[in-house]
Amino acid sequence: MIEIAFDSKKNKKFNGKAYPFANVPDIKEQSFEGYLAFALEALHRSGKEPYLLVEENTALFSTNRLALAFFVASNFVETAVDCVVFKTENPKEAYEAYKPYIALSIGIKYALRLSTLEPSTVYKELTCLNYLNFSVKENYAEKTISYATKTATGANVVETRSIFNSLVHVSTLKILSLCEIEEDLCCTVHITNEREIIEPLALVQAILKNVSPYINI
């Protein structure tokens, strides 16, 4: 999984060395799938250099969406790229704007990691989120894990009965918490011992759809 960086020096170098540039076409009006398709192709063609540079151009693309697309793409293509560097006039401002997408990246990485584990380990991991701003309560008799935000009144209640859906909704809670987005959400996860074959891209797409009302994707 790659990192995202922002650099104010408008040249074809980073840390004093020249690196490949990604020539981004006009994808501004495309869906996230269009951004992802470009990111996959760019990483596939990136060669053996650890950095890939992108010159910011808001007329052609959304920096935040493209940066997120590069992060997502790095989970599905073999690449030597460790970091995509966006050349921008104001790196600090760009970084602040990207913060919600960092939270989204953390949530996606979390879900993908758990999707490879045994069911018992998945549910054990899902109980270890008390450090975030929502409650986590395990009911051993009913074999459930319940989550509720501080503002929860029961208006938005979700129940999950599969590992896939559990990862989608719990990861969403984690992302919103890291973004400090307060939302009225309750989720009850029903624990199951059934193994599931989880398709990673489908999991990522479901998470993106779930958080799209809160983060512009």
N, C-alpha and C positions, 0 to 999 in steps of 0.2 A: 504494500500500500504506500502510495507516494505522499509527500508533503507538498504544501502550497506556500509560496513565498512571494513577496512584493518588493520590487527594486525600483528606485527612482532614476537610475542611470539609463538613459535612452540610447543604448548601444547593443551590440550583439555579443556582449561579454557579461560574465557574472563572476565575481571574485577575481577579476583580472584575467580571465580566460574565456576564449570564444566557445560558444556552444550552439547547437542547432536551434533554429527558429521555427516555430509552427506557424505557417501561413493560414490564418483562419478566414474562411469565406464568409459571406453574409448569411448568418444563421440566426439572426436576432429574432425573427418571427417564428422560428421553428419550435417544436415541442422539445421537452428535455431529451426525448429519444433521439432527436436530430443532433443535439449537442453531444450526446453519448456516442453516437455513431462517428462523429468527427474525432472525438477524444480517443476512441478505440483505434481508429486508423492512424492517428498521429503517434500514439504510443507504439503501435506495431511497426511504424516506419522510423522510429527514433534512433535506431542504431545502438551503439554501445556507450554513449555518453550518459553521465549521471544526471545532467540537467537539461531541461527543455525550456526554451524561452518563448514567451508570448507577449507581443506588444499590445497593450490595451487599446481597444477601439470600440467605444460604446455605440458607434453607428452601425457596427457589424455584429456585435454580440454582447451579451451580459457577462461581465467578468465573473460574477459570483456563480452563475449557472454553469459556465464553462469550467471554472475551477472545481466545482462539485462533480461535474461530468468526468474530469480527469481522475479525481479520486475514485469514483465508482468504477471507471474503466480499468484502473490499475488492479482491481480485484479479479479481472477476467481476461487479462492478456499478459503474456510474459514480456517484461521490459526491463532494460537496465536503468531506466529513469527513476531516480530517487526523489526528485523535486521538480515541480513545474514553477517557473519564476515568471510572474507577470510584471512587465515593465510599465510603471504607472507614475504619474506626476506626484502623487501624494500617497506613499506607502502606508503611513499611519492611518489615514482615512480609509484606504482600501481594506486594511486589516480589520478595522472596526466594523465595516460593512459586511465583512466576510464571517464575523464571529458566529452568527446563527448557523451558518453552513459548516463551521467547525464542529458545532454541537451535533448537527445532523450526521456528519462523517463519523463522529464517535459512536453515535447510536447505531449506524449501519455496521460499523466494525464490530460492535458488541453483538449484534444479532447474527452476523455471519460466523463469528467465533462460536457462539453457543449452538448454532445449527449443526455443527459437526460433532457435538458431544452426545453421550448416552442420555436417554430421557431423564433418568434419576439425577444426573449431574446438571442437566439444563434447569430443572425445577429448583434444585438447590441453589444454583446461581441466581435464579430469579427472586429468591428471598433476600438476597444480599444487597438491597438497594435503599436501605434505611437512611443513608447519608444524603439522599435527595429530598426535595421538599414535598414528598407525598408519603402516606403511611403504607406499610407493608405488613399484613397479618396472615399468618398461616394457620389454617384450621385442619388439624390432623384427622379429626373424626370425619369431616366432610371431604377431605382430600382437596382442599382449595387454597389458593393464595389470593387475598383481596388487596386491592390498591385503591387509594382514594386521595385526591388532592385536597389541600386545606380548604378550598372553596367548594368542595363537592357537596351537593344537595340531593344527589340521586337523579338529576335531570338527564345526564348522559351516562348510561350504564351499559357496559359491554361484558359479555361472558364468552370465554374461549374454551374450546374442548379439543384443541390440537396444539402441537408444539409450534407449528407455523403461525397460527393466529396469535398465540401467546407471545411469540417473539415480536410480531408486528406491533401489538398494542402496548406491551411493556416497553419496548424500545421507543415508541412514540412518547410515552410518559417520561422516559429518561431524557429524550431530546428536548421536550418542552421545559423540563426542569432546568436543564443546563442553559437553555435560552432565557430562563427566568420569565417564561410566559405562563401566566396564571389562567387556568382553564378548569371548568367544572367537569371533572372526569372521575368515574369509578370503573374499575375493571375487576372481574372475578375470573381467575384462571383455574380451570378444573384439571387436576393432575392426572396424567395418564401414563401408563408404562409402554404404550404402543410406540414402536419405532416408526419414524417417518423419513422418507427420502425427500429432502428439501432442496429445490432448485434455487441456487444462490441468487440469480438475477431476478427470479420471480419474487423472492423475499425482499430484495432491495426495492423493486418496483412497488410492492405493496406498502412498504414503509414510506416511500416518497409520496404515494397517493394519500396516505393517512395524515401526513404532516403538511400537505399542500395548502390546507386552509390557513395555516399559521406562518409558513415560510414560502416565499415566492420560488417555485420550482418550475 
